[in-house]
Amino acid sequence: MDAVQKIEQVKHLPIKFGEVARYVIVPGDPNRVPVIAESLENVTNQGQNREFNAYKGTHKGIEVSVVSTGVGCPSTAIAVEELSHIGAEVFIRIGTSGSVDKSAKKGDIFIATAAVRDDGTSKQYIPIEFPAIASHNVVSNLIKASENLNIDSKVGICQSKDSFFGETEPERMPVAPYLDFKWKSWQKGSVGASEMEAATLFTISQIKRIEAGAILAIETSDKDTIKKMTEIVLESITYMEREKNVS
């Protein structure tokens, strides 16, 4: 596919072919993009369109983009589709989440190995039996970075849902018994965190043969925790770039 065709497929992002790095950090919140970008050098604000806010910079000489996906799997799919069309190859989500089985507590940092596909978007790509698994390369380097930086983290499965209030106020929903049944099932299955984007991110990345991972803050979105997660992500990117150059 030539560059012109690729440009034509970018209908929502404020960037085009040649303006994205190989490594892209994808928070949900557009307001979190400049916070993450503070940890980069040579930063450029590339603009915002709808929920998609884009910055680009470098870390230890490695180009890194930061692009928000907005809330939920539908807009995440748009971001991943368009970013991958214009050259992005490794996606790492920095986000927030709730706790499911209570193994992860408020304030913990959680590295997702896979996601429960409790969303609707990923079903538009591939049957539900297909697992939403994070890239081993990304997960292993996130864990390695966390350990080397002495920043504690939990590791496990997250759940991706479509309804925020279906989780926080299930009792007022007409399908409350069904929601309660599913929540208890996730708990019994040792699901550690609940968020709204990872399942589609992982599923599309597997289909497109690109890489993806996610690191989540449990029940907090304070700047200090976001900075710690950013530090882990950037360190993991240096490991992946080094490994790529060696191979």
The 8 nearest C-alpha neighbors of each residue, nearest first, counted from 0:
[[1, 4, 2, 5, 3, 84, 6, 85],
 [2, 0, 4, 3, 5, 6, 16, 85],
 [1, 3, 5, 4, 6, 16, 0, 85],
 [4, 2, 6, 5, 1, 7, 0, 16],
 [3, 5, 7, 6, 2, 1, 0, 8],
 [4, 6, 2, 8, 3, 7, 84, 85],
 [5, 7, 3, 8, 4, 9, 16, 15],
 [8, 6, 4, 5, 9, 3, 10, 2],
 [7, 9, 5, 6, 10, 4, 81, 84],
 [10, 8, 81, 6, 7, 11, 12, 15],
 [9, 11, 8, 12, 7, 81, 6, 13],
 [10, 12, 9, 48, 13, 51, 49, 77],
 [11, 13, 14, 51, 48, 9, 10, 78],
 [14, 12, 48, 47, 46, 11, 45, 53],
 [15, 13, 12, 18, 45, 16, 19, 53],
 [14, 16, 18, 6, 17, 85, 9, 13],
 [15, 17, 85, 18, 6, 2, 5, 86],
 [16, 18, 19, 15, 85, 86, 20, 14],
 [19, 17, 16, 15, 14, 20, 85, 55],
 [20, 18, 17, 64, 87, 86, 21, 85],
 [21, 19, 63, 22, 64, 62, 87, 23],
 [20, 22, 87, 88, 89, 86, 23, 19],
 [23, 21, 89, 63, 20, 90, 87, 88],
 [24, 22, 64, 90, 65, 63, 89, 25],
 [23, 25, 65, 91, 92, 90, 64, 66],
 [26, 24, 92, 66, 67, 91, 65, 23],
 [27, 25, 93, 67, 92, 94, 28, 68],
 [26, 28, 69, 68, 67, 70, 94, 29],
 [27, 29, 31, 30, 69, 26, 67, 70],
 [30, 28, 67, 52, 31, 32, 50, 27],
 [31, 29, 28, 32, 33, 34, 52, 67],
 [30, 32, 34, 28, 29, 33, 35, 26],
 [31, 33, 35, 34, 30, 29, 36, 65],
 [34, 32, 36, 35, 31, 37, 30, 54],
 [35, 33, 31, 32, 37, 36, 30, 222],
 [34, 36, 32, 37, 33, 38, 229, 31],
 [35, 37, 33, 38, 39, 34, 32, 54],
 [38, 36, 35, 34, 39, 33, 40, 42],
 [37, 39, 36, 35, 40, 229, 230, 34],
 [40, 38, 36, 58, 37, 57, 56, 42],
 [39, 41, 57, 42, 56, 58, 38, 37],
 [42, 40, 56, 57, 43, 39, 55, 58],
 [43, 41, 56, 40, 55, 39, 44, 54],
 [42, 44, 55, 54, 45, 56, 41, 53],
 [45, 43, 54, 46, 53, 42, 55, 33],
 [46, 44, 54, 53, 43, 14, 13, 55],
 [47, 45, 44, 13, 53, 52, 48, 54],
 [46, 48, 52, 51, 13, 53, 49, 45],
 [49, 47, 51, 13, 12, 50, 52, 11],
 [48, 50, 51, 47, 11, 52, 12, 69],
 [51, 49, 69, 48, 29, 52, 68, 67],
 [50, 52, 67, 48, 49, 47, 68, 12],
 [51, 53, 47, 67, 29, 66, 46, 50],
 [54, 52, 66, 45, 46, 65, 47, 44],
 [53, 55, 44, 65, 45, 43, 64, 66],
 [54, 56, 64, 43, 42, 63, 65, 44],
 [57, 55, 42, 41, 63, 40, 39, 62],
 [56, 58, 62, 40, 61, 63, 39, 60],
 [57, 59, 61, 60, 39, 40, 62, 63],
 [60, 58, 61, 57, 237, 40, 62, 39],
 [59, 61, 58, 57, 62, 40, 56, 63],
 [62, 60, 58, 57, 59, 63, 237, 240],
 [61, 63, 57, 20, 56, 60, 58, 64],
 [64, 62, 22, 20, 57, 56, 23, 55],
 [65, 63, 55, 23, 20, 54, 19, 24],
 [64, 66, 24, 54, 23, 53, 25, 32],
 [67, 65, 53, 25, 52, 51, 24, 64],
 [68, 66, 26, 51, 27, 29, 25, 52],
 [69, 67, 27, 75, 78, 51, 74, 25],
 [68, 70, 27, 50, 28, 67, 74, 71],
 [71, 69, 27, 68, 74, 195, 28, 72],
 [72, 70, 195, 196, 73, 74, 75, 161],
 [71, 73, 196, 75, 74, 199, 120, 76],
 [74, 72, 76, 75, 120, 71, 77, 199],
 [75, 73, 77, 76, 72, 68, 69, 71],
 [76, 74, 72, 68, 78, 73, 77, 79],
 [75, 77, 79, 73, 74, 78, 80, 72],
 [78, 76, 74, 80, 75, 79, 81, 73],
 [79, 77, 75, 81, 76, 80, 68, 82],
 [80, 78, 82, 76, 81, 77, 83, 75],
 [81, 79, 77, 83, 78, 82, 76, 84],
 [80, 82, 84, 78, 9, 83, 79, 77],
 [81, 83, 79, 85, 84, 87, 80, 78],
 [82, 84, 87, 86, 85, 80, 81, 79],
 [85, 83, 81, 82, 86, 5, 80, 87],
 [86, 84, 16, 82, 83, 5, 87, 15],
 [85, 87, 83, 84, 21, 88, 82, 19],
 [88, 86, 21, 83, 82, 20, 89, 22],
 [87, 89, 21, 209, 83, 210, 22, 86],
 [88, 90, 210, 22, 211, 23, 87, 21],
 [91, 89, 211, 23, 24, 22, 210, 212],
 [92, 90, 212, 24, 213, 211, 25, 23],
 [91, 93, 213, 25, 26, 24, 214, 94],
 [94, 92, 26, 214, 215, 213, 25, 91],
 [95, 93, 215, 26, 92, 216, 27, 214],
 [94, 96, 216, 215, 217, 220, 218, 219],
 [97, 95, 194, 217, 193, 218, 216, 192],
 [96, 98, 193, 218, 217, 192, 99, 194],
 [97, 99, 192, 101, 191, 103, 193, 217],
 [98, 100, 191, 192, 101, 186, 190, 193],
 [99, 101, 186, 191, 102, 189, 190, 98],
 [100, 102, 103, 99, 98, 104, 191, 186],
 [103, 101, 100, 191, 104, 98, 99, 189],
 [104, 102, 101, 98, 191, 107, 153, 105],
 [103, 105, 107, 101, 106, 102, 217, 98],
 [106, 104, 217, 218, 107, 219, 103, 98],
 [105, 107, 217, 219, 104, 218, 216, 108],
 [108, 106, 217, 104, 105, 216, 103, 109],
 [107, 109, 152, 216, 215, 153, 217, 106],
 [108, 110, 153, 215, 152, 214, 154, 216],
 [109, 111, 214, 154, 213, 153, 215, 155],
 [112, 110, 155, 156, 213, 113, 154, 157],
 [111, 113, 133, 155, 156, 132, 138, 110],
 [114, 112, 132, 156, 133, 111, 131, 157],
 [115, 113, 157, 198, 158, 131, 156, 116],
 [114, 116, 158, 117, 159, 157, 198, 131],
 [117, 115, 198, 118, 159, 114, 131, 158],
 [118, 116, 160, 159, 115, 158, 119, 161],
 [119, 117, 160, 161, 116, 120, 159, 121],
 [118, 120, 122, 121, 117, 161, 123, 72],
 [121, 119, 122, 123, 73, 118, 72, 199],
 [120, 122, 199, 123, 124, 119, 202, 118],
 [123, 121, 124, 120, 125, 119, 126, 127],
 [122, 124, 121, 120, 125, 119, 126, 127],
 [125, 123, 122, 121, 126, 120, 203, 202],
 [124, 126, 122, 123, 127, 121, 129, 202],
 [127, 125, 128, 122, 129, 124, 123, 121],
 [126, 128, 129, 122, 125, 116, 130, 121],
 [129, 127, 126, 130, 125, 116, 131, 122],
 [128, 130, 127, 126, 131, 125, 202, 116],
 [131, 129, 132, 128, 202, 127, 116, 113],
 [130, 132, 202, 201, 114, 198, 113, 129],
 [133, 131, 113, 201, 130, 112, 114, 134],
 [132, 134, 212, 113, 112, 201, 211, 135],
 [133, 135, 137, 210, 136, 211, 212, 138],
 [134, 136, 138, 137, 139, 133, 112, 140],
 [137, 135, 134, 139, 138, 140, 239, 210],
 [136, 138, 140, 134, 135, 139, 212, 141],
 [139, 137, 135, 141, 140, 136, 212, 134],
 [138, 140, 142, 136, 141, 137, 135, 143],
 [139, 141, 143, 235, 137, 142, 138, 144],
 [142, 140, 144, 138, 235, 143, 139, 137],
 [143, 141, 145, 139, 140, 144, 138, 146],
 [142, 144, 140, 146, 141, 145, 147, 139],
 [145, 143, 147, 141, 235, 146, 231, 142],
 [146, 144, 142, 150, 148, 143, 231, 147],
 [145, 147, 149, 143, 144, 148, 142, 150],
 [146, 148, 144, 149, 145, 143, 150, 142],
 [147, 149, 145, 150, 146, 144, 231, 230],
 [150, 148, 146, 147, 145, 151, 144, 152],
 [149, 151, 145, 148, 146, 152, 227, 147],
 [152, 150, 149, 145, 108, 153, 146, 107],
 [151, 153, 108, 109, 150, 107, 154, 145],
 [152, 154, 109, 110, 108, 103, 155, 107],
 [155, 153, 110, 109, 111, 152, 112, 156],
 [156, 154, 111, 112, 191, 110, 157, 153],
 [155, 157, 113, 190, 111, 112, 114, 191],
 [156, 158, 192, 114, 193, 190, 191, 111],
 [157, 159, 115, 193, 114, 194, 192, 160],
 [160, 158, 195, 194, 117, 198, 115, 196],
 [159, 161, 117, 118, 195, 162, 194, 158],
 [160, 162, 118, 195, 71, 163, 159, 119],
 [163, 161, 165, 164, 160, 166, 195, 71],
 [164, 162, 165, 166, 167, 161, 160, 195],
 [165, 163, 167, 166, 168, 162, 169, 172],
 [166, 164, 169, 162, 163, 168, 167, 172],
 [167, 165, 164, 169, 163, 168, 162, 178],
 [166, 168, 164, 165, 169, 163, 170, 162],
 [169, 167, 164, 170, 165, 166, 171, 172],
 [170, 168, 165, 175, 172, 171, 166, 167],
 [169, 171, 175, 168, 172, 176, 173, 165],
 [172, 170, 169, 168, 173, 175, 165, 174],
 [171, 173, 175, 174, 169, 170, 165, 168],
 [174, 172, 175, 171, 170, 176, 169, 177],
 [173, 175, 172, 177, 176, 178, 169, 170],
 [174, 176, 172, 178, 170, 169, 177, 173],
 [177, 175, 179, 178, 174, 180, 170, 173],
 [176, 178, 180, 174, 179, 175, 181, 182],
 [179, 177, 175, 181, 180, 176, 182, 174],
 [178, 180, 176, 182, 177, 181, 175, 183],
 [181, 179, 177, 183, 178, 182, 176, 184],
 [180, 182, 184, 178, 183, 179, 177, 185],
 [183, 181, 179, 185, 184, 180, 178, 186],
 [182, 184, 186, 180, 185, 181, 179, 187],
 [183, 185, 181, 187, 182, 186, 188, 180],
 [186, 184, 188, 182, 190, 183, 187, 181],
 [185, 187, 100, 183, 189, 188, 184, 190],
 [188, 186, 184, 189, 185, 183, 100, 190],
 [187, 189, 185, 186, 190, 184, 100, 183],
 [190, 188, 186, 187, 100, 191, 185, 156],
 [191, 189, 156, 185, 157, 188, 186, 100],
 [190, 192, 99, 100, 157, 156, 98, 189],
 [193, 191, 157, 98, 99, 97, 96, 190],
 [192, 194, 158, 97, 96, 157, 159, 98],
 [195, 193, 96, 159, 158, 196, 160, 97],
 [194, 196, 159, 71, 160, 161, 72, 197],
 [197, 195, 72, 71, 198, 159, 199, 194],
 [196, 198, 200, 199, 201, 159, 114, 195],
 [199, 197, 114, 201, 116, 200, 131, 159],
 [198, 200, 202, 121, 201, 197, 72, 203],
 [199, 201, 197, 198, 203, 202, 204, 196],
 [200, 202, 204, 131, 198, 199, 133, 203],
 [203, 201, 131, 199, 205, 204, 200, 198],
 [204, 202, 206, 205, 200, 201, 199, 207],
 [203, 205, 209, 207, 201, 202, 206, 208],
 [206, 204, 208, 202, 203, 207, 201, 209],
 [205, 207, 203, 204, 208, 202, 209, 124],
 [206, 208, 204, 205, 209, 203, 83, 202],
 [209, 207, 205, 206, 204, 210, 203, 88],
 [208, 210, 204, 88, 207, 89, 205, 211],
 [211, 209, 89, 134, 204, 90, 88, 208],
 [212, 210, 90, 134, 91, 133, 89, 201],
 [211, 213, 91, 133, 137, 134, 138, 92],
 [214, 212, 92, 91, 111, 93, 110, 215],
 [213, 215, 110, 93, 109, 92, 111, 94],
 [216, 214, 94, 109, 95, 108, 93, 96],
 [215, 217, 95, 108, 219, 96, 107, 109],
 [216, 218, 96, 105, 107, 106, 97, 219],
 [219, 217, 105, 97, 96, 216, 106, 95],
 [220, 218, 217, 221, 106, 216, 95, 105],
 [219, 221, 95, 222, 216, 225, 224, 218],
 [222, 220, 223, 224, 219, 225, 226, 216],
 [221, 223, 225, 224, 226, 220, 34, 227],
 [222, 224, 226, 225, 221, 227, 220, 228],
 [223, 225, 227, 226, 222, 221, 228, 220],
 [224, 226, 222, 228, 227, 223, 229, 221],
 [227, 225, 229, 223, 224, 228, 222, 230],
 [228, 226, 224, 230, 229, 225, 223, 231],
 [229, 227, 231, 225, 230, 226, 232, 224],
 [228, 230, 226, 232, 227, 231, 233, 225],
 [229, 231, 227, 233, 228, 232, 226, 234],
 [232, 230, 228, 234, 229, 144, 145, 233],
 [233, 231, 229, 235, 234, 230, 228, 236],
 [232, 234, 236, 230, 235, 231, 229, 237],
 [233, 235, 231, 237, 236, 232, 144, 230],
 [236, 234, 140, 232, 238, 141, 233, 144],
 [235, 237, 233, 239, 238, 234, 240, 232],
 [236, 238, 240, 234, 235, 239, 241, 233],
 [239, 237, 235, 241, 236, 240, 242, 234],
 [240, 238, 236, 242, 241, 237, 243, 235],
 [241, 239, 243, 237, 242, 238, 236, 244],
 [240, 242, 238, 244, 239, 243, 237, 245],
 [243, 241, 239, 245, 240, 244, 238, 246],
 [244, 242, 240, 246, 241, 245, 239, 238],
 [243, 245, 241, 242, 246, 240, 239, 238],
 [246, 244, 242, 243, 241, 240, 239, 238],
 [245, 243, 244, 242, 241, 240, 239, 238]]
